[in-house]
């Protein structure tokens, strides 16, 4: 089966090669000179301050209360929003957004998030070096789903130049254990070439913003009409730009490097609960989880922690341990895609939102109810 998947992957790469080559050499020209005539920039009601958030939208079902709550939250914290819509807006939604931003940009969805953030950053280029803080956020998550300011407080107090909410691919990917003995193997964490901070929420300090390399990164970033390539180039690229510049510090609100240490503070019974409540979408990983769940009661605390780390190493922490992150670590984000995976993932995620404050739950519930791709595995009233 693995050989078959590899053959399919190689065939796909070959078939998409002409398109990918064209995008690499002509993608930016296509965006900057052809699609630019379709781009619209509008001045909003708010003034430009020292802190800016670029909020990227792709409104499948129009503007919702949850989008507006995100904007209100940042406005309350003295951020000036630049809103980028990668999809045409209705007149009503446009009017509502203009009241909540400094600038609104409507554009074609070329380059996906990378293209949208790039257009906004280049629009801001003359002023960016004077900002104290810049946050990039997209609407792939509901935020904030908690009442406190833990995320922004982390940005203010950490003294880090580059901050993500979570990170990906820091843990080495070992072969899935087939027996208990394999659970004792250490899984190392390192800042390898694929390591990156997740692009749904990123924060930059003035030290980065005034560095010439930052704007140069965005000017020269190769856009693509292929989603995984577009995301990989900028998501991994911006992280590696920061890491390779030894003058910049970096970290994340949820530090995966310390997750094993954090888990040691919980009881064995709680660790078993965390294991059972993990959300897994990949079929092979599901089989691995089901196999070892039957023997969890006989495992030591350290073996259970290793079991959890294996899950995180194979499926990103913002999916696999999202219930634990929200309920125990006060994590304020929830990825919408969790409702799109399968019935089990959807039902487990629904149980999470059902425990949130009722007004936050109602906003999320309305979004789910109005979006077929989010409610297809649920039975809602």
N, C-alpha and C positions, 0 to 999 in steps of 0.2 A: 504493500500500500504506500509506504514512504517513497519507494522508487517511482511509483506511478505519479505521485504528487510532484516529485521533482521533475519528471518528464513534462508534465503539464505546465509547470512553472517556466521551464526553459522554452517551451513552444510559445507560451504567452509573451515572453520577453522578445522572442524573435518576431512575432506578428506585430508587436507594438513598437519595434525598433525604429521604423521610419518616422512614426509620429513623435517618438521621444527625442530623436535626433533633431527633428524640425523644431520642436518646442525648445530644446536646449539653445539652439542658435537664433531662433526667431521669436521665441515666446515673449521676451520683453519688448521687442519692436512691435509685435502685434498688440500688446497691452498698452504701451505708451503712445503709440502713434495712430493705431486704427481704432481700438476700443475707447480711447480717451474722448473721442467725439460723442460717445454715448454717456460719458460720466457727467454727473451733475453735482455741484457743490453749493450748499445753502448755508447762510449764516443763521445761527440759532439765537435764542433769547438770552443766553448766558454769556458772561465775559470769560476771557482766558486768564486763568490763574497760574500758580506755580506748580500745580499738580494736575496731570491730565490722565484721563482714561480713554483709550480707544476701544470702543465697544462694537464688536463685529456681529451683525445680525444676518440671519437667513430665515426670514419669516415664512414658514410653511403655511401657517393659518392666520396670518396677520398678527398685529401687536397684541400682547396679552398683559394682564396685570403683573405677572411675574417679571416681564421685561421692565416695566415701569418701576417696580419696586427695586430692582437692581440699580436703575439710574438714580432713583431718589436716595438710595443708600449712599452712593458715591458723592452725589451733590451735597448731601448733609455733611460729608467728611471733607468738603471744600475741593473736590475734584471737578475739573472742567471736562465734560464728555465730548469726544469726537465720535459720532456714530457713523459707522460704515454699513450700508446695506448692500449685500451681494445679490439682491433681488429687488425688482421694482416695487415701490411702496404705493399703497392707496393714498388718495388725497387726505383722508381722515388720519391715517397713521402718520403721514408726513407732518401734518399740523401738530399732532400730539408730541412727536419726537422733537420738533423744532423748539418746543417750550422747555425741553429737558437737555439741551446741548449747546455747545459753543459753535460747532459746525456739524452739518449732516452731509455725507457723501453717498450718492447712489451710483452704483457701478455694475458692470457685467461681472458674472461670477467666473472670471478667468483667474487661475492661480489660487482659487479657494481662499482660505484664511490668509495665506502668505501674500496673495495679491491685494487683498483688502487692507491688511496691516501696512503693506508697503506703500500703497497709495496714500494712506493717512499719514504715515511717518514722513514721506517726501513732501506732502502738503505742509507739514509742520516744521520742515527742515530749518527754516530761517530762525525759528524760535526755540528749537528743541534743546540747545545747549544751555539755555537759561532756566530750564525746568528743574525742580527739586526731585520730582518723581514722575515716572510714566508707567502706567499699567496697561497691558494688553489683555483683553478679555473677550471671549466669544460666548454665544448663547447656546452652546452645547451642554451647558450645565444650568441648573437652578442655583442661584446665589443671591443673597445669603439665605441659608435654611436654618440658621441659628440666630439668636437674639443679640449676641454680644459682638464685639469688634475684634475677635481673636486674630483674624487674618491680617487686617490692617495694623493692628497693634504689633504683630510679628514683623511686618514691614518696617514700622517706625522704630522698633526697639532692637532689631537684630543686628543693625549696622552692616548688613550684607548689601553688596552692589547689585546682585542679580538673584531674584527670588522666584521660585515656582511654588505652586501649591503642592505638587507631588513630582516624582521623577520616575523615569522608565529605564529599564535595561541596565541597572546597576549590578544586579545579581547575576553571577554566571549561571548559564543554563546547562545543568548536568542532566544526564539521562535519568528519566523517572525511575525511582527505586522500585524494585520488584519484591523486596523483602525488608524485614525490620532492620537488619544489619545496615542496609544502605541509608537508613534514616539518620545514622550517626555521622555521616559525612558532612564536613563543613562546606557551606556555600559562601564563597567569598563575594564581597562587594567591591567594585572598582569603577573608576571613571574612564571606561573604555570608549572606543571610537563611536559606539552606538548609544552611549549614555546620553540622556537629555532630560531637561525639565519639561514637563507637559505643557503644551502650548495653549491650553484653555485659559490659563491665568499666569501671566509673567509680569514681574516688576523690575524696573531699571532705575538705578540711582543716578544722580547728576554726574557722578564720576564716569559712568559709562556714556551717558547722553552727550557729554562734551568731548568725548574721544572721537577723533576723526574716523576711526575704523568702524564705529557704529553706523553712521550714515552711509559709509562706503559699502558696508555689508548689505544694506537694503538697496542701494543703487545698483549693485552688481548681482544681487540675488536672482538666479535663473528661475523664472516662473514657468509653470507647466500646466497644461490642461488635463493632466493625469493626476488624480487626487493623491495617491500614495507617494508619488514622486514630489509633488508640490509641498506636501506636509513634511516629508523627510528632509528636503533641502533646507527648509527654514527652521523647523523644529530642532533637528539635530544640529544644523548649521549655526544657529544663534547660540546654542549651549556651548558648542565647541569653540566658537569665537571668544566667548567669555573665559572658558577654562584655559584656553591656550594663551590668553593674556594674563600673565601671572600677577598683574597689578589689581585684578578684580577679584573680589570675594563672591562666593555664591553658596546657595543652600535652598532648602524648601521647607514649607510649613510642616509637612509630614516628611521627616527625615528617614527614608528607607534604610539608610546605612545603620541607623540606631534601632530599627524596629525589633530586632531580636532582644536587645537590651530592654526595650519598653515592655515587651511581652513577658519578660521574667518577673515583672512586678505584679503580674496577675496570678491568681490561684490556678491550680491544675484544672479544677472544674470549669473555671471561666475560659481557659484555653480550649478545652473540649467544646464548649459552647461556641466560641469564636470559629473553630474548625467546622462545626456543623452548619453554622450560619453563613459561611463563606459563599460567595456567588461565583460560580464557574460556568463559563460558556463553552470552552473547548472540549470536544468529545473525549479525547485521550486523557485530559486532565480530570474530567468528570469520572471516568472509570478508575483512575488512580485514587481519587478522593473516596469514592464509594468503597473501594477495596480496603483502604486503611481505616475508614470510619468504623467498620465492624470490629476493629481491634484497638480503637483508641483507649478504651478503659484499661488496657494492659500496658500501654506505653508510658514511659517516664515523662516528666515535665519537659526535659530537654528534647526528647524525641518528638513530642507534640509541637514544640516551638519550631523544630526543624521541618516538620510536616507543613506548618503554616508558611514558613519561608519558601519552601518548594512551590507552594501554590502562588505566592507573590512573584517568584522568579519566572513563572510560566504565564501568569496572567496579571496584568498591571494592578497595583494595589488599590487604585481608585475604583476598580471593579470587584476584585476578589475579597477585599476586607472592608468594603464601604460601610457596612453596618457597624463594625467595630470602630472605624474612624469617626463616624458621626456620633455614636452614642458614648464612646469612651474618650475620644481625643478632640471632641468638639469641632470636627471638620465641617466647614460651612458650605461645601459644594456637593451637588449630586448630579452625576452624568445622566442625561436623558436617554442615551443609547441602551442603558440597562433594561429599559422596557421593550427594546426591539429584539433582544437575543432569542429568547424562547419563553415558554410558559412558566417554567420553574424560576428563571431569573426575574421575570416580571412580577410574579406573585411575592417573591422574597423582597423585592424592591418596594412593592406596594406596602408591605408590612412596615418598612422603614418610614415611609412618608406618613403612614397612619399614626405614628407616634410623635410627629412634629406638632408645633403649635397650630391650632385649628385654622387660623387665617392663612398661614403658609401652606398647610395641607390643602385648603380649598383652592388656592391659586394653582398649585401643582395638579390637583385633581381635575380642574377645569381644562388645563392644558392637555392633559392625557385624554380626557373625554372628547375634546375637539380635534384630536389628531389620530387618525386611523393607524398610523405606523406605531403609535405609542400604546394604543389600547387593544391591538389585535389579539393579544394573549389573555386579556382580562375580561371578566364579565362585570360590567358597571351598570349601575341603576340609571 
